[in-house]
Amino acid sequence: MDCAQTPSPPHKAPAKRVSLAGGLTRAALAARRNLVGASSPATALESGISIVSALSENDQRNTGEERAQHLETISSNLISPNIDALVHLYYRHFHKFHPLAVPLRHLERLLTLGTTKLNFHPLLAVMRFIGSLYAHSVNSDELKAIATDAILELSSQTPPSPVLAQCYLLQSISLHWCDELDRAQEMMDAAIRIALQLSMNQADFAVDHGEGDPVVEESWRRTWWQIYIIDAHYAAIRHAPTFTTNEVEMTTELPCDEEGYESGMIPTPWTLADFDTREFASDDLVFPSFAYLIGAVRGIASSISRFLATVARSGHSLSVFEVVDVAIDGWLLSLPETKQVTASAGGEIDEHMFQAHMAIHA
């Protein structure tokens, strides 16, 4: 399966197409991958996905009941607790853009020790589907169907698992990338519904459901904030003035920096109140990049909401652009020097700051 190329939002005309999944769209990625493949041998990682590479050969003749039996046969291999090559591709190419799942090494540890009560198998199925979008000769349709079935099975669990919110969100992003916009929105709505049902937008959720594991707690915080950010992105693409998660109370603490998350050394998290009063703090206080991305989105969204409320109440003629400009100026003025650029001297991109600067300049 090749995802259709996602059209750019009407108000943008970038030289190279990008997507919510990060990087190039599916079509552009395939072209680049083929160019690289023509000049370099397959890596050991890519050769490890032979379990699904052969599926494309049988795809045309497997229809109806035969196809269902085919899916059931391969599901036993792909819905598993194993960290395989497709999961590695997910972490190598996708995770850095939306780092909400627990880091790979920690996930491996959780699955190996078997001490968690959380069912990560459906999440692994979603990761495999996303990983397949970066792989050679892999039938992504098969993996998408398996991921969908895994999500459906997990959704029957009562009470719902926070892993389900992660599955819905990641599946939404990947489907949006594949230009399945209506289905992507359905998955996004489901992620929001589960998150609010579980109160993931409240500060005590992460600790109450983290099994005493600071990395899992951090994953829940990141999941809520990623839901909030993607909900805002979808609203911006639709030119909607507001979005669901902006209308609810949020006390979820802020994510830590990426180095701390990957290492498992999770510090005491900052709160929204800490961030909102940062101009009164010491000059050397620098928040994690993820927090500045959240701040940028919240600032713009809140200013638009206040503008709409003011217009509805008094019919004020102030332009929405003026209101948003004030919010953007405030964000920029309080931005530490180290966060004013999106790339290090060595050329490494700070993905969260890149997204934040894109949000305020879009």
Secondary structure, 3 states (H helix, E strand, C coil): CCCCCCCCCCCCCCCCCECCCCCECHHHHHHHHHHHHHHCCCCHHHHCCHHHHCHHHHCCCCCHHHHHHHHHHHHHHHCCCCCCHHHHHHHHHCCCCCCCCCCHHHHHHHHHHCCCCCCCHHHHHHHHHHHHCCCCCCCHHHHHHHHHHHHHHHHCCCCCCHHHHHHHHHHHHHHHHCCCHHHHHHHHHHHHHHHHHHCCCCCHHHHHCCCCCHHHHHHHHHHHHHHHHHHHHHHHHHCCCCCHHHHCCCCCCCCCCHHHHHHCCCCCCCCHHHHHCHHHCCCCCCCCHHHHHHHHHHHHHHHHHHHHHHHHHHCCCCCHHHHHHHHHHHHHHCCCHHHCCCECCCCCECHHHHHHHHHHHC
